[in-house]
Amino acid sequence: MASTDVEHTGGHADVIDTGWRREPADAPSARFGWFGSATKTFYGAAIFFAAFLLLMMIGNHTGHVEDLWLIAFAVGVLFFAVRGWWMNRGKWS
C-alpha cells in the first residue's frame, strides 16, 4: 500500500539545520496556527452585495419583475450571512 507521507530527498535544507521544516501537504498554514477564514470580510462583502442589489432597483425600468428578483437575491444573501454568523458566533475565528 502506498504511503501518504511526503518523501524527503537529501538536499541543502537537510544538511544544514536552519530551523526550516517542510509543511504538511494537507495543512500548509499549520506552522502559523491559523486555519480559519476571513469571516468578517465575508460578512461585510455579503452586506455590501445585498445593499448593491437593493440599490439596483433605483433606475429607469418600468417593470417590477426584476425588482422582485433583486429583493429575493438580496434576502438570500443576507439569510446566508446571518445564518453563518449565527452558527459561528461562539467560535474563536
Backbone as XML, in Angstrom:
<?xml version="1.0"?>
<chain id="A" units="angstrom">
  <residue number="1" name="MET">
    <atom name="N" x="0.845" y="-1.179" z="0.000"/>
    <atom name="CA" x="0.000" y="0.000" z="0.000"/>
    <atom name="C" x="0.887" y="1.238" z="0.000"/>
  </residue>
  <residue number="2" name="ALA">
    <atom name="N" x="0.506" y="2.197" z="-0.791"/>
    <atom name="CA" x="1.301" y="3.412" z="-0.903"/>
    <atom name="C" x="1.157" y="4.257" z="0.356"/>
  </residue>
  <residue number="3" name="SER">
    <atom name="N" x="2.231" y="4.908" z="0.711"/>
    <atom name="CA" x="2.242" y="5.762" z="1.892"/>
    <atom name="C" x="1.732" y="7.150" z="1.529"/>
  </residue>
  <residue number="4" name="THR">
    <atom name="N" x="1.105" y="7.813" z="2.486"/>
    <atom name="CA" x="0.634" y="9.172" z="2.249"/>
    <atom name="C" x="1.647" y="10.207" z="2.700"/>
  </residue>
  <residue number="5" name="ASP">
    <atom name="N" x="2.736" y="9.774" z="3.277"/>
    <atom name="CA" x="3.773" y="10.694" z="3.729"/>
    <atom name="C" x="4.568" y="11.219" z="2.547"/>
  </residue>
  <residue number="6" name="VAL">
    <atom name="N" x="5.034" y="12.441" z="2.675"/>
    <atom name="CA" x="5.871" y="13.049" z="1.654"/>
    <atom name="C" x="7.300" y="12.567" z="1.882"/>
  </residue>
  <residue number="7" name="GLU">
    <atom name="N" x="7.885" y="12.022" z="0.838"/>
    <atom name="CA" x="9.255" y="11.544" z="0.963"/>
    <atom name="C" x="10.215" y="12.713" z="0.790"/>
  </residue>
  <residue number="8" name="HIS">
    <atom name="N" x="11.166" y="12.813" z="1.704"/>
    <atom name="CA" x="12.130" y="13.889" z="1.668"/>
    <atom name="C" x="13.426" y="13.380" z="1.056"/>
  </residue>
  <residue number="9" name="THR">
    <atom name="N" x="13.865" y="14.083" z="0.050"/>
    <atom name="CA" x="15.144" y="13.735" z="-0.554"/>
    <atom name="C" x="16.226" y="14.583" z="0.068"/>
  </residue>
  <residue number="10" name="GLY">
    <atom name="N" x="17.432" y="14.079" z="0.067"/>
    <atom name="CA" x="18.537" y="14.833" z="0.637"/>
    <atom name="C" x="18.782" y="16.100" z="-0.155"/>
  </residue>
  <residue number="11" name="GLY">
    <atom name="N" x="19.151" y="17.130" z="0.528"/>
    <atom name="CA" x="19.390" y="18.392" z="-0.136"/>
    <atom name="C" x="20.023" y="19.369" z="0.820"/>
  </residue>
  <residue number="12" name="HIS">
    <atom name="N" x="20.118" y="20.590" z="0.396"/>
    <atom name="CA" x="20.779" y="21.615" z="1.200"/>
    <atom name="C" x="20.059" y="21.834" z="2.538"/>
  </residue>
  <residue number="13" name="ALA">
    <atom name="N" x="18.709" y="21.803" z="2.522"/>
    <atom name="CA" x="17.963" y="22.051" z="3.758"/>
    <atom name="C" x="18.139" y="20.912" z="4.754"/>
  </residue>
  <residue number="14" name="ASP">
    <atom name="N" x="18.452" y="19.711" z="4.277"/>
    <atom name="CA" x="18.645" y="18.587" z="5.184"/>
    <atom name="C" x="20.046" y="18.572" z="5.782"/>
  </residue>
  <residue number="15" name="VAL">
    <atom name="N" x="20.995" y="19.188" z="5.135"/>
    <atom name="CA" x="22.373" y="19.156" z="5.595"/>
    <atom name="C" x="22.604" y="20.207" z="6.680"/>
  </residue>
  <residue number="16" name="ILE">
    <atom name="N" x="22.150" y="21.410" z="6.461"/>
    <atom name="CA" x="22.347" y="22.499" z="7.412"/>
    <atom name="C" x="21.031" y="22.726" z="8.145"/>
  </residue>
  <residue number="17" name="ASP">
    <atom name="N" x="21.078" y="22.685" z="9.469"/>
    <atom name="CA" x="19.859" y="22.886" z="10.246"/>
    <atom name="C" x="19.614" y="24.379" z="10.425"/>
  </residue>
  <residue number="18" name="THR">
    <atom name="N" x="18.686" y="24.917" z="9.642"/>
    <atom name="CA" x="18.359" y="26.345" z="9.717"/>
    <atom name="C" x="17.074" y="26.600" z="10.489"/>
  </residue>
  <residue number="19" name="GLY">
    <atom name="N" x="16.422" y="25.552" z="10.969"/>
    <atom name="CA" x="15.154" y="25.710" z="11.664"/>
    <atom name="C" x="13.962" y="25.587" z="10.743"/>
  </residue>
  <residue number="20" name="TRP">
    <atom name="N" x="14.211" y="25.509" z="9.454"/>
    <atom name="CA" x="13.131" y="25.394" z="8.480"/>
    <atom name="C" x="12.701" y="23.947" z="8.368"/>
  </residue>
  <residue number="21" name="ARG">
    <atom name="N" x="11.420" y="23.686" z="8.386"/>
    <atom name="CA" x="10.880" y="22.338" z="8.228"/>
    <atom name="C" x="9.828" y="22.352" z="7.136"/>
  </residue>
  <residue number="22" name="ARG">
    <atom name="N" x="9.671" y="21.239" z="6.459"/>
    <atom name="CA" x="8.638" y="21.123" z="5.426"/>
    <atom name="C" x="7.271" y="21.096" z="6.095"/>
  </residue>
  <residue number="23" name="GLU">
    <atom name="N" x="6.319" y="21.767" z="5.463"/>
    <atom name="CA" x="4.969" y="21.807" z="5.997"/>
    <atom name="C" x="4.189" y="20.595" z="5.499"/>
  </residue>
  <residue number="24" name="PRO">
    <atom name="N" x="3.208" y="20.134" z="6.278"/>
    <atom name="CA" x="2.372" y="19.036" z="5.788"/>
    <atom name="C" x="1.580" y="19.472" z="4.566"/>
  </residue>
  <residue number="25" name="ALA">
    <atom name="N" x="1.363" y="18.550" z="3.664"/>
    <atom name="CA" x="0.691" y="18.886" z="2.405"/>
    <atom name="C" x="-0.765" y="19.267" z="2.623"/>
  </residue>
  <residue number="26" name="ASP">
    <atom name="N" x="-1.424" y="18.711" z="3.635"/>
    <atom name="CA" x="-2.837" y="18.989" z="3.823"/>
    <atom name="C" x="-3.098" y="20.241" z="4.657"/>
  </residue>
  <residue number="27" name="ALA">
    <atom name="N" x="-2.109" y="20.767" z="5.333"/>
    <atom name="CA" x="-2.302" y="21.958" z="6.152"/>
    <atom name="C" x="-1.102" y="22.882" z="6.012"/>
  </residue>
  <residue number="28" name="PRO">
    <atom name="N" x="-1.049" y="23.652" z="4.929"/>
    <atom name="CA" x="0.129" y="24.489" z="4.725"/>
    <atom name="C" x="0.267" y="25.609" z="5.748"/>
  </residue>
  <residue number="29" name="SER">
    <atom name="N" x="-0.800" y="25.983" z="6.438"/>
    <atom name="CA" x="-0.695" y="27.065" z="7.410"/>
    <atom name="C" x="-0.546" y="26.547" z="8.835"/>
  </residue>
  <residue number="30" name="ALA">
    <atom name="N" x="-0.245" y="25.267" z="9.011"/>
    <atom name="CA" x="-0.133" y="24.697" z="10.357"/>
    <atom name="C" x="0.988" y="25.348" z="11.142"/>
  </residue>
  <residue number="31" name="ARG">
    <atom name="N" x="2.025" y="25.781" z="10.464"/>
    <atom name="CA" x="3.152" y="26.412" z="11.138"/>
    <atom name="C" x="2.744" y="27.733" z="11.773"/>
  </residue>
  <residue number="32" name="PHE">
    <atom name="N" x="1.759" y="28.400" z="11.190"/>
    <atom name="CA" x="1.345" y="29.710" z="11.674"/>
    <atom name="C" x="0.201" y="29.622" z="12.679"/>
  </residue>
  <residue number="33" name="GLY">
    <atom name="N" x="-0.432" y="28.463" z="12.795"/>
    <atom name="CA" x="-1.505" y="28.284" z="13.759"/>
    <atom name="C" x="-2.817" y="28.922" z="13.364"/>
  </residue>
  <residue number="34" name="TRP">
    <atom name="N" x="-3.080" y="29.092" z="12.081"/>
    <atom name="CA" x="-4.301" y="29.732" z="11.625"/>
    <atom name="C" x="-4.960" y="28.853" z="10.575"/>
  </residue>
  <residue number="35" name="PHE">
    <atom name="N" x="-6.185" y="28.418" z="10.841"/>
    <atom name="CA" x="-6.913" y="27.578" z="9.899"/>
    <atom name="C" x="-8.241" y="28.185" z="9.506"/>
  </residue>
  <residue number="36" name="GLY">
    <atom name="N" x="-8.601" y="29.305" z="10.055"/>
    <atom name="CA" x="-9.904" y="29.894" z="9.781"/>
    <atom name="C" x="-9.935" y="30.656" z="8.478"/>
  </residue>
  <residue number="37" name="SER">
    <atom name="N" x="-11.083" y="31.220" z="8.210"/>
    <atom name="CA" x="-11.239" y="32.072" z="7.037"/>
    <atom name="C" x="-11.542" y="33.485" z="7.514"/>
  </residue>
  <residue number="38" name="ALA">
    <atom name="N" x="-11.489" y="34.405" z="6.620"/>
    <atom name="CA" x="-11.722" y="35.813" z="6.971"/>
    <atom name="C" x="-13.219" y="36.059" z="7.042"/>
  </residue>
  <residue number="39" name="THR">
    <atom name="N" x="-13.839" y="35.629" z="8.139"/>
    <atom name="CA" x="-15.298" y="35.672" z="8.230"/>
    <atom name="C" x="-15.835" y="37.097" z="8.274"/>
  </residue>
  <residue number="40" name="LYS">
    <atom name="N" x="-15.149" y="38.009" z="8.943"/>
    <atom name="CA" x="-15.640" y="39.390" z="8.983"/>
    <atom name="C" x="-15.641" y="40.001" z="7.588"/>
  </residue>
  <residue number="41" name="THR">
    <atom name="N" x="-14.648" y="39.656" z="6.799"/>
    <atom name="CA" x="-14.594" y="40.150" z="5.421"/>
    <atom name="C" x="-15.744" y="39.575" z="4.606"/>
  </residue>
  <residue number="42" name="PHE">
    <atom name="N" x="-16.040" y="38.291" z="4.790"/>
    <atom name="CA" x="-17.138" y="37.665" z="4.052"/>
    <atom name="C" x="-18.474" y="38.273" z="4.440"/>
  </residue>
  <residue number="43" name="TYR">
    <atom name="N" x="-18.687" y="38.533" z="5.739"/>
    <atom name="CA" x="-19.940" y="39.126" z="6.170"/>
    <atom name="C" x="-20.075" y="40.557" z="5.646"/>
  </residue>
  <residue number="44" name="GLY">
    <atom name="N" x="-18.980" y="41.291" z="5.672"/>
    <atom name="CA" x="-19.006" y="42.651" z="5.131"/>
    <atom name="C" x="-19.294" y="42.666" z="3.640"/>
  </residue>
  <residue number="45" name="ALA">
    <atom name="N" x="-18.689" y="41.724" z="2.919"/>
    <atom name="CA" x="-18.934" y="41.630" z="1.477"/>
    <atom name="C" x="-20.382" y="41.241" z="1.196"/>
  </residue>
  <residue number="46" name="ALA">
    <atom name="N" x="-20.945" y="40.372" z="2.017"/>
    <atom name="CA" x="-22.336" y="39.959" z="1.824"/>
    <atom name="C" x="-23.286" y="41.138" z="2.045"/>
  </residue>
  <residue number="47" name="ILE">
    <atom name="N" x="-23.028" y="41.933" z="3.081"/>
    <atom name="CA" x="-23.879" y="43.097" z="3.338"/>
    <atom name="C" x="-23.729" y="44.123" z="2.210"/>
  </residue>
  <residue number="48" name="PHE">
    <atom name="N" x="-22.499" y="44.340" z="1.751"/>
    <atom name="CA" x="-22.285" y="45.261" z="0.641"/>
    <atom name="C" x="-22.998" y="44.774" z="-0.617"/>
  </residue>
  <residue number="49" name="PHE">
    <atom name="N" x="-22.904" y="43.480" z="-0.920"/>
    <atom name="CA" x="-23.529" y="42.926" z="-2.117"/>
    <atom name="C" x="-25.046" y="43.023" z="-2.029"/>
  </residue>
  <residue number="50" name="ALA">
    <atom name="N" x="-25.611" y="42.740" z="-0.851"/>
    <atom name="CA" x="-27.066" y="42.847" z="-0.693"/>
    <atom name="C" x="-27.519" y="44.298" z="-0.859"/>
  </residue>
  <residue number="51" name="ALA">
    <atom name="N" x="-26.757" y="45.234" z="-0.294"/>
    <atom name="CA" x="-27.108" y="46.650" z="-0.453"/>
    <atom name="C" x="-26.989" y="47.070" z="-1.917"/>
  </residue>
  <residue number="52" name="PHE">
    <atom name="N" x="-25.967" y="46.578" z="-2.600"/>
    <atom name="CA" x="-25.802" y="46.891" z="-4.018"/>
    <atom name="C" x="-26.982" y="46.357" z="-4.827"/>
  </residue>
  <residue number="53" name="LEU">
    <atom name="N" x="-27.438" y="45.146" z="-4.514"/>
    <atom name="CA" x="-28.594" y="44.594" z="-5.223"/>
    <atom name="C" x="-29.846" y="45.435" z="-4.980"/>
  </residue>
  <residue number="54" name="LEU">
    <atom name="N" x="-30.024" y="45.883" z="-3.751"/>
    <atom name="CA" x="-31.200" y="46.706" z="-3.465"/>
    <atom name="C" x="-31.100" y="48.086" z="-4.112"/>
  </residue>
  <residue number="55" name="LEU">
    <atom name="N" x="-29.895" y="48.630" z="-4.206"/>
    <atom name="CA" x="-29.721" y="49.925" z="-4.873"/>
    <atom name="C" x="-29.929" y="49.824" z="-6.383"/>
  </residue>
  <residue number="56" name="MET">
    <atom name="N" x="-29.797" y="48.629" z="-6.930"/>
    <atom name="CA" x="-30.033" y="48.453" z="-8.363"/>
    <atom name="C" x="-31.514" y="48.601" z="-8.721"/>
  </residue>
  <residue number="57" name="MET">
    <atom name="N" x="-32.391" y="48.625" z="-7.732"/>
    <atom name="CA" x="-33.816" y="48.825" z="-8.019"/>
    <atom name="C" x="-34.089" y="50.260" z="-8.450"/>
  </residue>
  <residue number="58" name="ILE">
    <atom name="N" x="-33.208" y="51.179" z="-8.085"/>
    <atom name="CA" x="-33.359" y="52.573" z="-8.496"/>
    <atom name="C" x="-32.892" y="52.675" z="-9.948"/>
  </residue>
  <residue number="59" name="GLY">
    <atom name="N" x="-33.770" y="53.079" z="-10.823"/>
    <atom name="CA" x="-33.381" y="53.172" z="-12.216"/>
    <atom name="C" x="-34.542" y="53.582" z="-13.092"/>
  </residue>
  <residue number="60" name="ASN">
    <atom name="N" x="-34.350" y="53.421" z="-14.380"/>
    <atom name="CA" x="-35.361" y="53.875" z="-15.323"/>
    <atom name="C" x="-36.162" y="52.713" z="-15.917"/>
  </residue>
  <residue number="61" name="HIS">
    <atom name="N" x="-36.241" y="51.607" z="-15.213"/>
    <atom name="CA" x="-37.033" y="50.489" z="-15.710"/>
    <atom name="C" x="-38.480" y="50.629" z="-15.248"/>
  </residue>
  <residue number="62" name="THR">
    <atom name="N" x="-39.399" y="50.086" z="-16.035"/>
    <atom name="CA" x="-40.824" y="50.252" z="-15.730"/>
    <atom name="C" x="-41.418" y="48.986" z="-15.110"/>
  </residue>
  <residue number="63" name="GLY">
    <atom name="N" x="-40.899" y="47.832" z="-15.454"/>
    <atom name="CA" x="-41.420" y="46.589" z="-14.889"/>
    <atom name="C" x="-40.876" y="46.351" z="-13.490"/>
  </residue>
  <residue number="64" name="HIS">
    <atom name="N" x="-41.631" y="45.585" z="-12.721"/>
    <atom name="CA" x="-41.201" y="45.331" z="-11.352"/>
    <atom name="C" x="-40.837" y="43.876" z="-11.115"/>
  </residue>
  <residue number="65" name="VAL">
    <atom name="N" x="-40.792" y="43.087" z="-12.166"/>
    <atom name="CA" x="-40.379" y="41.693" z="-12.014"/>
    <atom name="C" x="-38.913" y="41.627" z="-11.613"/>
  </residue>
  <residue number="66" name="GLU">
    <atom name="N" x="-38.092" y="42.467" z="-12.224"/>
    <atom name="CA" x="-36.672" y="42.465" z="-11.872"/>
    <atom name="C" x="-36.446" y="42.969" z="-10.445"/>
  </residue>
  <residue number="67" name="ASP">
    <atom name="N" x="-37.351" y="43.840" z="-9.962"/>
    <atom name="CA" x="-37.254" y="44.281" z="-8.568"/>
    <atom name="C" x="-37.470" y="43.112" z="-7.616"/>
  </residue>
  <residue number="68" name="LEU">
    <atom name="N" x="-38.426" y="42.269" z="-7.943"/>
    <atom name="CA" x="-38.676" y="41.097" z="-7.102"/>
    <atom name="C" x="-37.478" y="40.164" z="-7.087"/>
  </residue>
  <residue number="69" name="TRP">
    <atom name="N" x="-36.823" y="39.975" z="-8.231"/>
    <atom name="CA" x="-35.628" y="39.131" z="-8.295"/>
    <atom name="C" x="-34.488" y="39.727" z="-7.477"/>
  </residue>
  <residue number="70" name="LEU">
    <atom name="N" x="-34.311" y="41.046" z="-7.588"/>
    <atom name="CA" x="-33.248" y="41.698" z="-6.819"/>
    <atom name="C" x="-33.502" y="41.589" z="-5.321"/>
  </residue>
  <residue number="71" name="ILE">
    <atom name="N" x="-34.744" y="41.772" z="-4.911"/>
    <atom name="CA" x="-35.087" y="41.638" z="-3.494"/>
    <atom name="C" x="-34.868" y="40.206" z="-3.031"/>
  </residue>
  <residue number="72" name="ALA">
    <atom name="N" x="-35.274" y="39.236" z="-3.849"/>
    <atom name="CA" x="-35.122" y="37.828" z="-3.480"/>
    <atom name="C" x="-33.641" y="37.463" z="-3.326"/>
  </residue>
  <residue number="73" name="PHE">
    <atom name="N" x="-32.799" y="37.902" z="-4.243"/>
    <atom name="CA" x="-31.373" y="37.594" z="-4.142"/>
    <atom name="C" x="-30.733" y="38.304" z="-2.950"/>
  </residue>
  <residue number="74" name="ALA">
    <atom name="N" x="-31.137" y="39.542" z="-2.683"/>
    <atom name="CA" x="-30.597" y="40.269" z="-1.532"/>
    <atom name="C" x="-31.007" y="39.590" z="-0.220"/>
  </residue>
  <residue number="75" name="VAL">
    <atom name="N" x="-32.245" y="39.162" z="-0.134"/>
    <atom name="CA" x="-32.704" y="38.452" z="1.062"/>
    <atom name="C" x="-31.959" y="37.123" z="1.207"/>
  </residue>
  <residue number="76" name="GLY">
    <atom name="N" x="-31.727" y="36.436" z="0.090"/>
    <atom name="CA" x="-30.976" y="35.181" z="0.146"/>
    <atom name="C" x="-29.548" y="35.379" z="0.621"/>
  </residue>
  <residue number="77" name="VAL">
    <atom name="N" x="-28.892" y="36.412" z="0.119"/>
    <atom name="CA" x="-27.519" y="36.700" z="0.541"/>
    <atom name="C" x="-27.483" y="37.044" z="2.022"/>
  </residue>
  <residue number="78" name="LEU">
    <atom name="N" x="-28.411" y="37.884" z="2.462"/>
    <atom name="CA" x="-28.458" y="38.250" z="3.875"/>
    <atom name="C" x="-28.826" y="37.058" z="4.754"/>
  </residue>
  <residue number="79" name="PHE">
    <atom name="N" x="-29.688" y="36.181" z="4.259"/>
    <atom name="CA" x="-30.037" y="34.983" z="5.025"/>
    <atom name="C" x="-28.807" y="34.124" z="5.287"/>
  </residue>
  <residue number="80" name="PHE">
    <atom name="N" x="-28.014" y="33.872" z="4.240"/>
    <atom name="CA" x="-26.832" y="33.035" z="4.423"/>
    <atom name="C" x="-25.760" y="33.733" z="5.259"/>
  </residue>
  <residue number="81" name="ALA">
    <atom name="N" x="-25.667" y="35.056" z="5.175"/>
    <atom name="CA" x="-24.703" y="35.780" z="6.004"/>
    <atom name="C" x="-25.104" y="35.715" z="7.475"/>
  </residue>
  <residue number="82" name="VAL">
    <atom name="N" x="-26.378" y="35.948" z="7.765"/>
    <atom name="CA" x="-26.851" y="35.894" z="9.152"/>
    <atom name="C" x="-26.783" y="34.466" z="9.680"/>
  </residue>
  <residue number="83" name="ARG">
    <atom name="N" x="-27.126" y="33.501" z="8.840"/>
    <atom name="CA" x="-27.040" y="32.095" z="9.248"/>
    <atom name="C" x="-25.605" y="31.714" z="9.573"/>
  </residue>
  <residue number="84" name="GLY">
    <atom name="N" x="-24.662" y="32.134" z="8.740"/>
    <atom name="CA" x="-23.256" y="31.839" z="9.008"/>
    <atom name="C" x="-22.763" y="32.514" z="10.268"/>
  </residue>
  <residue number="85" name="TRP">
    <atom name="N" x="-23.176" y="33.755" z="10.490"/>
    <atom name="CA" x="-22.793" y="34.453" z="11.714"/>
    <atom name="C" x="-23.388" y="33.758" z="12.935"/>
  </residue>
  <residue number="86" name="TRP">
    <atom name="N" x="-24.658" y="33.341" z="12.833"/>
    <atom name="CA" x="-25.336" y="32.712" z="13.959"/>
    <atom name="C" x="-24.710" y="31.357" z="14.292"/>
  </residue>
  <residue number="87" name="MET">
    <atom name="N" x="-24.344" y="30.598" z="13.285"/>
    <atom name="CA" x="-23.752" y="29.278" z="13.513"/>
    <atom name="C" x="-22.340" y="29.376" z="14.079"/>
  </residue>
  <residue number="88" name="ASN">
    <atom name="N" x="-21.607" y="30.444" z="13.763"/>
    <atom name="CA" x="-20.215" y="30.576" z="14.190"/>
    <atom name="C" x="-20.029" y="31.596" z="15.310"/>
  </residue>
  <residue number="89" name="ARG">
    <atom name="N" x="-21.096" y="31.981" z="15.988"/>
    <atom name="CA" x="-20.989" y="33.070" z="16.966"/>
    <atom name="C" x="-20.168" y="32.701" z="18.194"/>
  </residue>
  <residue number="90" name="GLY">
    <atom name="N" x="-19.996" y="31.434" z="18.520"/>
    <atom name="CA" x="-19.233" y="31.055" z="19.708"/>
    <atom name="C" x="-17.828" y="30.592" z="19.400"/>
  </residue>
  <residue number="91" name="LYS">
    <atom name="N" x="-17.417" y="30.635" z="18.145"/>
    <atom name="CA" x="-16.104" y="30.137" z="17.765"/>
    <atom name="C" x="-15.067" y="31.240" z="17.861"/>
  </residue>
  <residue number="92" name="TRP">
    <atom name="N" x="-13.814" y="30.847" z="17.852"/>
    <atom name="CA" x="-12.704" y="31.797" z="18.017"/>
    <atom name="C" x="-12.451" y="32.646" z="16.787"/>
  </residue>
  <residue number="93" name="SER">
    <atom name="N" x="-12.614" y="32.096" z="15.594"/>
    <atom name="CA" x="-12.220" y="32.832" z="14.380"/>
    <atom name="C" x="-13.235" y="33.844" z="13.951"/>
  </residue>
</chain>
